[in-house]
Amino acid sequence: MPRFEWSSVGTGPLPDELRAPHPARLPTTTPGYDVIIAAHETAIVNGESGYLDPVTGLFAMTAAYLWERGECCDSGCRHCPYVSRT
């Protein structure tokens, strides 16, 4: 069972437990993990839809932006808040 009400998806702020990427999408052993997480948090705090990955230079959307979209697009987004956590 999810830790949040699905009826609230996209209608309020991103639940704190969904701010960190699912380990299957970004393992903690990933080189540069800490700077990637810092860039993600900075983008969320600044209300930006994404950030440039400090390791690869690719654009990554934030979990908050993806949450506001209201559903998963099945593109394998690093910070997808809809990946099952159970």
VENFENVEN-V401604 format. One record per backbone hydrogen bond with DSSP energy under -1.0 kcal/mol. CO is the residue of the C=O (numbers start at 1). NH is the residue of the N-H. E is the energy in kcal/mol with one decimal. If there is no record, write none. Layout:
BEGIN
co=CO nh=NH e=E
co=CO nh=NH e=E
END
This chain:
BEGIN
co=5 nh=8 e=-2.0
co=6 nh=9 e=-1.5
co=8 nh=11 e=-2.2
co=15 nh=18 e=-2.3
co=16 nh=19 e=-1.7
co=22 nh=25 e=-1.9
co=22 nh=26 e=-2.1
co=27 nh=30 e=-2.0
co=30 nh=33 e=-2.0
co=32 nh=36 e=-2.3
co=33 nh=37 e=-2.6
co=34 nh=38 e=-2.1
co=35 nh=39 e=-2.1
co=36 nh=40 e=-2.3
co=37 nh=41 e=-2.6
co=38 nh=42 e=-2.3
co=39 nh=43 e=-2.1
co=40 nh=44 e=-2.3
co=41 nh=45 e=-2.8
co=42 nh=46 e=-2.1
co=43 nh=48 e=-2.8
co=44 nh=47 e=-1.6
co=49 nh=62 e=-2.5
co=51 nh=60 e=-2.9
co=53 nh=57 e=-2.4
co=58 nh=53 e=-3.7
co=60 nh=51 e=-2.2
co=62 nh=66 e=-2.3
co=63 nh=67 e=-2.5
co=64 nh=68 e=-2.0
co=65 nh=69 e=-1.1
co=67 nh=70 e=-1.1
co=77 nh=80 e=-1.4
END
